[in-house]
Amino acid sequence: MEIKEIYNYFLQTTGIATDNRKIQKDNMFVALKGDNFNGNKFALSALENGAKFAIIDEPEFKIDDRFILVEDSLTALQQLASYHRNQLNITIIGLTGSNGKTTTKELINAVLSQKFKTKATLGNLNNHIGVPLTLLSFDATTEIGIVEMGANHQKEIEMLCDICQPDFGYITNFGKAHLEGFGGTEGVIKGKSELYEYLSLNKKTAFVNTDDVIQNEKTKNLNRIIFGQNNTNNFVNITSIETNPMVKIVFEDTIIQSHLIGLYNANNINAAITIGKHFGVTNDKIKFGLENYIPNNNRSQLLVKNSNKIILDAYNANPSSMNAALTNFFQLQEKNKVAILGDMFELGTESSDEHKKLIEFCFNQEDITFHFIGAAFFVHKNSNSNMIFYESFESFQSEFTNQKTENSFLLIKGSRGMSLERTLEIL
């Protein structure tokens, strides 16, 4: 069946669903497959739960005309999303990067929604399935769409750009994330820069932080809108950045006191300011949008529990984001500082070296107690009195529960698989 014909079916529905347990009335169900599931087996159930049509790719499950048979359901979903994008008179901003993608996306949305009807990627649904679902959630009322694109291999960003066709692009940074899949740091730069390649080939525009030397150099031949602190030619020049612990930024005599912790979040805010200015959002509305953004979902949250203050940044971690979080933590003027750090995943052959480097980075911080959790840290166990190593969260939990942690300032950070937010339950 041609994609145009499938699109006509889509227009009769209330949106896309890929989980038969979450069907809303008159949805279009798309039967996707994974290592441990086959969505085709749930297509009939989806229709019984209220879906209007079901896209399937195995003919034995087609019972009547409500079942739309295609060669591959995932490919059909992606093609449908791209076709839908081309039917809408909409501006799309695409963003990627090693760290800060989701926070930056939320900040951009917080600013642009002060003037436009915007829609943005929900959560971090930023992969080959999440990007099509995001695009298919846009409708005729949407004026600007903000699409987050994630990747852990070469050519993924290229593929996502072909689907969403961004008019503008922004890369938060090139960091040490997904090193295993990308093939090292240079591979990360190459993979993320596929967004720049798309923008260049299609004569689109990049937003660029000129304080980032690598990005500044790689985008000199692009149509670009630049921001930063160190270039008088910036479209937006940031005159002041402070953090203690929340980020405070001054631009054009406008003061923004954010609810975000750490200098590593400053560029995320600066990008949102720049994009807002480009689209004609007033400084007052930029200020309102940014100052009313409250982080959640374990991302740079400042919490208070009993007598302790806690920076909860346990959504994910890699060497770059861990280094940035610790640098910020070190400079904060607080007493009784405790860092609870979990293993960093997806580092491949560089994992051992990167965990060792991070421990060494903490060597001179004798006034901080460090708890290193996980097998990757544990193999580098040392005898420093302020460094305690645990092979698993369970071993940390059993020992830490017996300690009395009071009037302390804690940083909790680790990869998603470590689920270090569990620490809150034992404080």
N, C-alpha and C positions, 0 to 999 in steps of 0.2 A: 504494500500500500504506500502511495506517495505521501511525503511529509505534509504537503498542503492539505490532503484529504484528512490526515490524522489531526491536523490543526483545526479543521472545521469541527471535528468531534470535540476537541479541547475547548473550543469557544462555547460549547453547550454545557460545560461543566463549571463547578465552583472552585476548581484548582486541582493540583496534583497531590496524590498520596502514594507512599511507597510501603506503608505499614498497614496491613488490613485491620489492625486493632485500633487504628486512629482515623478511621474513615469518617469524613463529614458528608452530609447529604449531597449527592450529585457530584462527588469528586470523580476524577479520572485516576484509577489505580494503575501503577506501573509495576509490573512483576520483575523485580531485579533478582539477581543471583549472587550468592556469596559462597565462601568455602563450606559453610555449614547450613545453608538454607537455599531454597528454590522458591522464589516468589510466585511462580506459576501455580504452585500447589495451593496458594491462598487467594487466587483470583476470584473464584466462585464465592468464597467467604466474604471478600471485599464487596462484591456486588450485593450479596445478601445483607451486608451491613450498611448499605446505602449508596455505594458507588454507582455512577451512571454507566461508565465504560471501564474496561480493563485491557491494558496493553500487555500481551503475552508473546512469548517467542517459542513456545512448544505446541505444535498443532493438536496434540491429544487433549489439551485442556480447553480447546475452543468448543463451546456448546451451542452458542447462538450469536446473533449479530452484536451483542453487547461486548463480545470479545474481539479485540483488534489484534490480529496476528501480524507480527513483524519478524524480521530476521534476527534482530538482537534488541532486547528491550532497552538496555543502557544506551546503545547508539541512537535508538529512536528518541529517548528522553533528551539526549544532548542535541540532536538535530531539531527537535521540537522547540527547545529553548532558544537555539540560535535563530530559528525562523520567527519565533515570537518576538525576539529582540528587534528584528528588522521590521516588524509591523508597527512598533511603537515609536512615537516621536519623543525620544527620551535621551538625556545625556547620561552616560555611564562613566563613573570613575572606578578604575580597577586598581587594587593595591595588593602588594605582596611584600616579602621581606622575611628575615630570619627571626626577628623579635618584634613584638609590639603591634602586629597586624590588627588583631581584634580590638585592642584599645584604641588604636588610631582610627579604625573604621567607626567605632562608636563616637569618638570625638568629632570626626567629620560630619557624621549624621546629626550630632547634637547642635552643631553650628548651622549647617545648611537647612535643617528643619525649621529654623527661625524665619526663613523666607520662602522656602519651597515645600512642595509635597514630596517627601523623600521616602525611599525604602532602601533597606540595607540587609546584607547577609545576616541571618539569624544565628546568634552564637558564633561558632567557628565552622559552619557548614561551608567549607571553602575548597572542597576537592572536586573530582570529576562527577560526583553526584550532587554535592551541595551547591555548586555554581549553577548548574541547570535549574535546580529547584528554586534558587534565589531569583533567577531571571523570570521564571514562570510565575512567580508571586507578584511581579510588577504588572500594573494594568494601565489603562488609558489615563487615569488620574495621576500617575506617578510622573513627576517632572525630572527628578534626578535619582538615579540608582547608584548605590555604593556597593561594589562587589569585591569581597575579600577572596584572594586566590592563594591557596597553600600548595606546597609541593615538597616532595622528598627525593625526586629523581629529575634528571635532565628531560627536557621536552614537555614536562607537565604544564609549566606556565605558558608555553607556546600553544598547547592544546586548549587551555582554558581561555586564553586571549582570542583564539579563533571562535570559540563559542560565544563569549560575551562581547567581543568587539568594543573595547573601551575607547572612549573619546579622550580621556585623560588617564594618566597613570602615576602612581607613586610607589617607590620602594623604601620601606622604613630603614633598612640597613642590610649589610652583608655580614652575617655572624656565623659562628661555629654551631650550626644546627643541621641535623640530618646529614652529618658528614659521611655516614656509611653509604647512604643512597646517592649522594651527589658526588662522592669520590674526593672528599677533602675540601679545604677552604676555597681553592680556586674553582672547584666544581660548583660550590654554592654561588659564587659570584657569576659564573657563566649561566647557571640555571635561572637564577632570579632575574638576570639581565635579559632574558627572553621577553620580558615585558617591554624593555627599552627597544628591543629589536622590532617588536610589533608596532610600537608607536612611531618609530622611524620609518618603517616600510609603508605605513598607512597615513603618514603626515599628520599624526596626532601630537598631543602635548604632554610633556612630563612635568610634574612638580618635583623640584630637586632641592635638597638641603646642601648648600654649597660648603658648609663646614665639613662635610664628609668628602675627603680628598678623592677617594676612589670614584664615588658617584659623580662628583663634579667633573672629573676627567672623562668619564665614560659618556657623559651626556652633552658635551660641548657642541656637538653637531646636531642636536635635537632641537625641535621647538620646545622651549622650556620656560617655566616660571620659577624663579629661584627665591630662596629665603635662607636666613642664617644670621650669624653675628659678625662674620668677618669679611663681608663683601659690601662695599658701598653701593654696588649696582643691584642689590637685592630688591625684588618686588616688595618684600616685607623684611624689614630689618629689626631683629630682636635686640633691644637695648640692654635688657637685664634679665638674668635667670638666677633665682635663689631657691633653696630648699631647706626646710628645717621643721618637720620633715616634708611638708607638702610643697609642691612646686609653685612658685610665684614668678610670673613673667610680665615684663613691661614691653610694650611696643606702641609707638605713636602716642605716647603719654597715656595709654590705656593700661591699667593694672589688672591682671588676672590672677586671682588666688584660687588655685585648683584644689581638688580633693585627691590628687594623685601624688604618690610618694616617689621621690627619687629623681635625680638629674636625668636618668635614662628615659623618663617620661617627658622630658622637656621638648625633645624633637617631635614627639607625637602631637603635643599641643601646638607646637609651632607650625606643623603641617596643616592642622585644622584651621588655624588662624589664616594662613596663606590661602588655602582653598576657599575659605569663607570670603576673604577680601576679593579674590578673583571673581567670585560669583555675586559680588555686590552686597554682601551682608554687612550691615553697619557695625562699627566697633562695639557699640553698646549691646547689640544682639549677639555678637561673637562672645563678648564677655558673659552675657547671661547664659548662653548655651554651654560654655565651658565650665563656668562656676557651678552650674546645676547638674553637671555630670558626676554621678557617684559610682565608682568602680564596684563590681561584684564578681561572683563566680571565682573566688580565690585569687583574683588578680590585684596585686598591690593594694590590698585592703588594710586600713588601719583599724584595729579592733582593740577593745578593752575587755579583759576577762579577769574578774576578781581584782587583784592589785597590779596586774600585768598589762603592759601595752604590747601589742603584737602587730608586726607587719606580716600579713598572710599573703604570700606570693607563690602559692603551691600549685598553680594551674599547670605550669610546665617549667623546664629549665634546660639550658645548654651552656657551654662554657662562656659564651658572650654575655648572655643574660645573667648568669650567676656572678660573673665578674662585676658587671654593672651594679647589681643589687648589693653586693658586698662592699664595693667602693662607696656607695651611698651610705650603707649601714655604718661603715667605719668612721665616716666624718660627722655623723650625728652626735650632738652633745647630750648623751643620755648616760645614766648610771646602770650598772648591773646588766650589761648587754650579753645576750645569749643568741647564738646562731645555730639553728637546727637545719641541717642541709642533707638532702637526699641524692642518691645516684642520678646521673644524667644518662639518658638512654640514646640509642641510635647514633653512637659515635664511631662504630666500627673499629678498625685497627688503631684509631687514635684515642680510644676510650681510656686506656690505662694512663697514658701520658697526660691527658687532659684532667683526669681526676687528681693525679699527682701534682700537677701545676696549681690546681686550685687549693690544695692543702698547703703548698709552699707559699701561695699568695697570702695565706692567713697566718704565717709563722710569726710575724712581728706584732700581731695584735694580742699582746699578752693580757690585756684587760677584758678580753672577750672570751667566754666559754663556748667552745665549738662542739657540737654533736654531729658527727658524720655517720649517716645511716646508709647501709647497702653494701653489697659484695664488692662493687667497684672501688668504693672508698676504703673498705676494710683491708684490702690487700696492701694498702700503703699505710697501715697503722703505725703510729710512732709513740714515743714515750713522753711527748710534751704534756705537761700537767694540765693544760687548759684545753686539750683535744681528746675527746672520747669517741671511740669507734664502735659501731654495732654492725653485725653482719646482716641484720634484718630489722624491719620495723618492730617485730614482735619482741626481739631482745631489747631494743630501745625502750619499748613500752613498759616492759617488766621492771627495768631499772629506773626509768624516769618517773614512773608513777610513785615510787618510794621517796623521791626527792621533793623537797619543799621549794617550789619556785614562786617567790613573792617579790613584789616591787621591782620587777625586771622588765627589760625592753628586749623583745624577741623578734628575730627574723626567721620565718619558716619558708624554705624554698627547696623544691626538688622536681623531678620530672613527674608527669601526670601519673605514670604507673606506680609511683611511690605513695600517692594519696596522703601526703603529709598533713593535710587538713585534719586528719585523725588526731593529730597532736592536741587540738583544741579540747578534745574529750578528756584528756588526762592532765590538763593544766589546773 
